[in-house]
Amino acid sequence: MKKIGIVFHPMIEPAGKLARDLEAFVGGKQVEVWVCSAWDTEGVRTKLKGTDLLLTVGGDGTILRAAQAVNHTDVPIAGINLGKLGFMTELSIEEAREGITGMLEGRGWIDERAMLEAVVMLPDQKYSTVYFALNDVVAARGAFARVINVAATMNGEPLTTYKGDGVIVATATGSTGYALAAGGPILQPASDEMVLVPIMPHLSAAYPLVLPGDAQIGLTVQSVHPTTISIDGHINIVAGSGTVIQIKKSRQKLKFMRIHPGAYFYSALERRLKGKQ
């Protein structure tokens, strides 16, 4: 590797400090290195050319922001966990230097993850907008604590109308996030399958669905109150009744650089669910 980028959570002081420490550590190995806030998506994108690996310092949220920046590139991500769960992160603080050294020496491996492509058409706009999500796309109630209706289709055929706080469409990666908290299953991380999970359903379908990777899911918001469309938890769109979201598996995949063996996800699962790093 000749060039490494480091992005960090700007609101966590230890993340910025560790990022600078790792900048010196990597630079000491005669590797070009740059540092940027994970919240500065455009800034990260401008620095990506020629980058062989992007290190993230924070938690899963930092990785989700980094994923937006590296989308449509082949730059892999390796996460260093300062958060509470860290399902997507690879290294603890204590493992960081040894793990990075292993990656620089070619002992890492690539873990590819499916992403979602969501086309959002708001009722008051003439053109749709395309978003990409590593974790999930959520249609949920906004500021008003009122039940919303979301009509769902699969491959153009009516599926059901969810009544409740909303609906989550998640990738296998996102199945350990909001979807899990809402009662969904945990999927094998490299799977192309998706999960469709209602949020606090009221007198409507209450069960989660596991859908094949080639499924095309349509969600139509039916609510007199404002609804929020959330992409990976940090891109949020206020949507009115009649908003349509078309969701499918993206052609793009996100690459993670791993140093632990493939089965590490399962061996660490219970520990992470208990909030232990």
C-alpha angles and dihedrals in degrees: 000000000000104000133031130183125208122201124183142188104263094205094057109075096201089054092060092046093049091047090057092045090052090047088060092043094052093041088054088062091061093255122135110243138183133187131210141161112266088225092062096079095169091046091053091048092054090055098046099087109112093004113142099189137013116211117201122203113199129042139298091300090060089052091051090055091046089051090062090054098048095041110126091024133091095231110129123219128223115188128212109202123232092147132088102255112017100184090161099036119097107199138044119220089259092052096044103096096040092045093048090049089053091051092049089052092053099255095123128095134209121251112192119206130194120243133200128239113209123190110199121197115186116205094238097049132081096210134051126229125222121220132180125216132190095187114021153321114230131192107193143154116281130213094326117079093226133127114258129200120227117185111210130201132183119209088344095306121115112257108173143302112251117213116194139059093328147277135283126208108192139178122228087265090052093047089088092053133057091337091060092049088053092054102270127142127257111248128205102273098236093046121121091213123112133212126222111202129178117221114227094332118207118203091334140088107319102180127097119236129215108213130193120258093250094056119120112210124200123196123188118189115224109183138119089213125071115273128204122228107200125194112198090334097284105065104069127180126189106226133187131210112297095037110145125205120190112196130188139149110284123236085229121086127195117232123217123193109223132190098175118079119268094256091058091094091064097039090053096040100095092043092052093046087057090054095252121135 
